[in-house]
Amino acid sequence: MLAIGLTHYLVVSALVFCIGIAVITVKRNAIGILIGAELILNAANLNFIACGRYRVGGLDGQIAAAFVIVLAAAEAAIALAIFLNFYNSHATVDVDRGDALKG
């Protein structure tokens, strides 16, 4: 029987992180970039929880993950507000059109 250890969680977290980086670099859509950022934050959460799980008496990972979840929610709310405002003025959420915002 194969026991799932810390290494397995860290490998999955690294894969999710790499997928998030790939999404951010490939997507031109602002919503896609936001999803990539959320994947990166979820990879960090997985690391926090996994490392906290294998530490004796460690709730530090869960507390850090709760802070990251609050940060992700705030980031998503602010980013969506910016994207909606950008869409109202340019009728697109293509990030390449963002250079039109220069003063």
C-alpha positions in Angstrom: 0.0 0.0 0.0 1.4 3.4 -1.0 1.2 6.0 1.7 0.7 9.6 0.5 3.4 11.7 2.0 4.5 15.3 1.9 6.4 14.8 -1.3 3.2 13.9 -3.2 1.5 17.1 -2.0 4.5 19.2 -3.0 4.6 17.6 -6.5 0.9 18.4 -7.0 1.4 21.9 -5.7 4.4 22.4 -8.1 2.2 21.2 -11.0 -0.6 23.5 -10.1 1.9 26.4 -9.8 3.4 25.6 -13.2 -0.1 25.5 -14.8 -0.9 28.8 -13.2 2.3 30.4 -14.6 1.6 28.9 -18.1 -2.0 30.3 -18.0 -0.7 33.8 -17.1 1.9 33.8 -19.8 -0.3 32.3 -22.6 -3.7 34.1 -22.0 -4.4 37.5 -23.4 -7.8 37.6 -21.8 -7.8 39.4 -18.4 -10.2 36.8 -16.9 -7.8 34.0 -17.9 -4.9 35.8 -16.3 -7.0 36.2 -13.1 -7.6 32.4 -13.2 -3.9 31.8 -13.5 -3.2 34.0 -10.5 -5.8 32.1 -8.5 -4.1 28.8 -9.5 -0.8 30.1 -8.1 -2.4 31.2 -4.9 -4.1 27.7 -4.6 -0.6 26.1 -5.1 0.7 28.2 -2.2 -2.3 27.1 -0.1 -1.6 23.5 -0.8 2.0 24.0 0.3 0.9 25.7 3.5 -1.6 23.0 4.4 0.6 20.1 3.5 3.6 21.4 5.5 1.3 22.2 8.4 -0.1 18.7 8.3 3.3 17.0 8.7 4.4 19.3 11.5 3.5 18.2 15.0 0.8 20.5 16.5 1.0 22.8 13.5 -2.0 25.0 12.7 0.3 27.5 11.2 -0.3 26.2 7.7 -4.1 26.4 8.0 -3.9 29.9 9.4 -1.6 31.0 6.6 -4.0 29.4 4.1 -6.9 31.3 5.5 -5.1 34.5 5.0 -4.3 33.6 1.4 -7.9 32.8 0.8 -8.9 36.2 2.1 -6.2 37.8 -0.1 -7.5 35.8 -3.1 -11.1 36.9 -2.5 -10.0 40.6 -2.2 -7.8 40.3 -5.3 -10.6 38.8 -7.3 -13.1 41.4 -6.3 -10.7 44.3 -7.1 -9.5 42.7 -10.4 -13.1 42.1 -11.5 -14.0 45.7 -10.8 -11.1 46.9 -12.8 -11.9 44.5 -15.7 -15.5 45.6 -15.8 -14.5 49.2 -15.9 -12.0 48.5 -18.7 -14.7 46.6 -20.6 -17.1 49.5 -20.3 -14.6 51.9 -21.8 -13.0 49.6 -24.5 -15.6 46.8 -25.1 -12.9 44.1 -24.6 -10.9 42.6 -21.8 -7.8 42.0 -24.0 -4.8 43.0 -21.9 -2.9 44.2 -25.0 -5.4 47.1 -25.3 -4.3 48.3 -21.8 -1.6 50.5 -23.3 -4.5 52.9 -24.3 -4.8 53.7 -20.6 -1.5 55.6 -20.6 -1.9 59.3 -19.9 
